[in-house]
Amino acid sequence: MSDQPVRAQPHSEFEKVLSGSSTQVAAFDTHDKSALEKFQHFLHSSPAAVPLIVLVLSLIIFGLLLGGKFFSAFSLTLILQQVAIVGIVGAAQSLVILTAGIDLSVGAIMVLSSVVMGQFTFRYGLPAELSILCGLAVGAFCGFINGVLVSRMRLPPFIVTLGMWQIVLATNFLYSANETIRAQDIAQQAPILQFFGANLRIGNAVFTYGVIAMVLLVALLWYVLNRTAWGRHLYAVGDDPDAAELAGVNVKRMLTTVYTLSGLICAFAGWALIGRIGSVSPTAGQFANIESITAVVIGGLSLFGGRGSIMGMIFGALIVGVFSLGLRLIGTDPQWTYLLIGVLIILAVAIDQWIRKVAG
């Protein structure tokens, strides 16, 4: 029998590693995911999936209730016409929310820009094309101010844009003297202001140039957000600005650029708004800020930033359009639309929280 002392065998993998008697590497838990967990991870990687599913289900339900009356080419393209302005403003709102911010001034900037385009043309006699450029510049400037206050002064986006909303709204009414420029006058002297109201007919389908502009804008922003370094930097800033800064992203410049671009897009929406309603009215689009946030939230973009797809925003806007038209054709009280949209907003936020908690 050997006289050498017997060494106690380690009783755990951790002790084996410390004692050097094992070369095994600790392994992470690799249990198979349940179907629910797989679905959660799918939703996390495809944030536009939830609003797309809701949109398809909405179309099916109203299609069954209304039949061909709802699924006609005219009705479906009418939904697109109704959400064109919200879709354009929602694109601007999406960029801001992806940075974990929010812009309450989008609607006011849109209306002020449209008023500038109209007043510069009819009050000062400038060429309509130049007036449009001035309106776009005003929108971009308002967004730039928002961006500087948020990025340089480090003020909360909610407070900054709430204040800007009040300032721009007051400026709009003071400058325009609450004067509406009639559609007939615009059609005679500056028809280019109504350009996005013109339509293109394909059979019974009616597409306005505003709808086409919305689709092209969203397609362009989708490409930029998903295929360029600028888009990756934007998502990084929204997910974790400190980590993005350490990775070499100029967070302040990114935020300023995003808010400026948001203001420019809102000004573009102001031009499209003139085409949609035909006239230049300082009271038009008063709820565009709320409608854009609604489209973004229902569209699956996280209010915490860094996650979501601009395609989801379009699906969210279309969901609102489908409910509005469908319930109107059924003949229900319009208040039911607001009730159901409110339920969808709460469910969308709850689903976002669920996805972030489990699939992070």
Disulfide bonds with the S-S distance in Angstrom:
none
